[in-house]
Amino acid sequence: MNYLKRQIVTGALKAGDKIPSVRELAAEMQINPNTIQRTFQELEREEIVETRRGLGRYVTSEESKIMAIKKEMAGDLLGRFIQGMRELGFAEEDIVAIVQEAVKTSTQE
């Protein structure tokens, strides 16, 4: 599921794009088609993907839902980063300073 969400938030799959079929995706990723089917069902439940009868599955056209996925994924990344930094013994203000410095350095490159 994260693979498809990443494809959507990075723009590899844009709003309104058709998603490969269960068979195509299962063959490409070399995983069981039932796993892909369950993933599609979960993405439909989250209203990220919509099924058009007889046409296939499409990425939602609602940009707000795509932005919500992006924020959710960013939150997950930050949570893991912050947890790792705390395990290294950094205090909150140290983590903020390190991130600010890294952002400054990356924008200067």
C-alpha distance (Angstrom), angle and dihedral (degrees) to the residues before:
residue distance angle dihedral
M1 . . .
N2 3.78 . .
Y3 3.81 89.4 .
L4 3.80 91.9 59.1
K5 3.80 93.0 41.5
R6 3.79 89.5 52.0
Q7 3.81 90.4 49.0
I8 3.81 88.8 53.3
V9 3.81 99.2 45.7
T10 3.80 93.7 44.7
G11 3.79 91.3 51.4
A12 3.80 96.5 -114.9
L13 3.81 83.2 120.5
K14 3.80 109.8 32.9
A15 3.79 129.6 -157.3
G16 3.79 108.0 -72.8
D17 3.82 95.1 16.2
K18 3.78 119.4 138.2
I19 3.80 114.2 -111.5
P20 3.80 119.2 -135.5
S21 3.80 114.3 -98.5
V22 3.79 122.8 -96.7
R23 3.81 90.1 -102.9
E24 3.81 94.7 48.0
L25 3.79 93.5 47.9
A26 3.82 93.5 43.7
A27 3.82 90.4 51.9
E28 3.82 92.4 45.2
M29 3.80 93.9 48.9
Q30 3.81 94.7 33.6
I31 3.77 94.3 -130.4
N32 3.78 133.8 125.7
P33 3.83 113.6 -75.9
N34 3.82 89.3 -132.8
T35 3.80 88.3 63.1
I36 3.80 90.2 52.8
Q37 3.79 90.7 46.8
R38 3.82 91.4 52.9
T39 3.81 89.7 47.5
F40 3.81 90.9 52.9
Q41 3.79 90.5 48.9
E42 3.80 90.4 52.2
L43 3.82 91.8 47.5
E44 3.82 89.2 50.0
R45 3.81 90.3 49.4
E46 3.81 88.5 52.7
E47 3.84 87.9 47.9
I48 3.79 91.9 -123.8
V49 3.79 92.2 118.5
E50 3.77 127.6 35.4
T51 3.79 128.2 -160.2
R52 3.78 118.0 -135.9
R53 3.76 108.2 -159.0
G54 3.80 110.7 -108.9
L55 3.82 93.0 -1.5
G56 3.81 105.0 71.4
R57 3.77 135.7 -120.6
Y58 3.78 125.5 -37.9
V59 3.78 136.1 -169.3
T60 3.79 110.3 -105.7
S61 3.79 115.8 -95.0
E62 3.79 90.8 -141.7
E63 3.80 106.3 105.3
S64 3.82 90.1 -166.8
K65 3.81 90.5 65.0
I66 3.80 91.3 49.1
M67 3.82 90.0 49.7
A68 3.82 89.2 49.3
I69 3.83 89.7 54.9
K70 3.79 90.1 48.4
K71 3.82 91.6 51.7
E72 3.81 91.0 46.4
M73 3.81 91.2 52.2
A74 3.82 91.0 46.4
G75 3.80 89.5 50.9
D76 3.80 90.9 51.8
L77 3.82 91.5 49.8
L78 3.78 92.6 47.7
G79 3.78 92.3 46.6
R80 3.80 91.7 54.5
F81 3.81 91.2 44.5
I82 3.79 93.5 50.0
Q83 3.80 91.9 45.9
G84 3.81 90.2 51.0
M85 3.80 92.1 48.3
R86 3.82 91.1 49.6
E87 3.79 89.6 50.5
L88 3.81 87.3 54.2
G89 3.78 87.9 55.5
F90 3.80 101.2 -106.1
A91 3.80 119.5 148.3
E92 3.81 121.5 -134.1
E93 3.81 94.5 -100.0
D94 3.82 90.7 48.9
I95 3.80 90.8 52.2
V96 3.80 91.3 50.0
A97 3.82 91.4 48.6
I98 3.82 92.0 49.0
V99 3.80 91.7 49.4
Q100 3.83 92.3 47.5
E101 3.80 90.7 50.4
A102 3.81 91.9 47.5
V103 3.81 91.4 50.1
K104 3.83 91.1 49.1
T105 3.78 91.8 48.4
S106 3.80 93.8 47.2
T107 3.82 93.1 50.3
Q108 3.83 91.4 50.5
E109 3.79 92.8 54.4
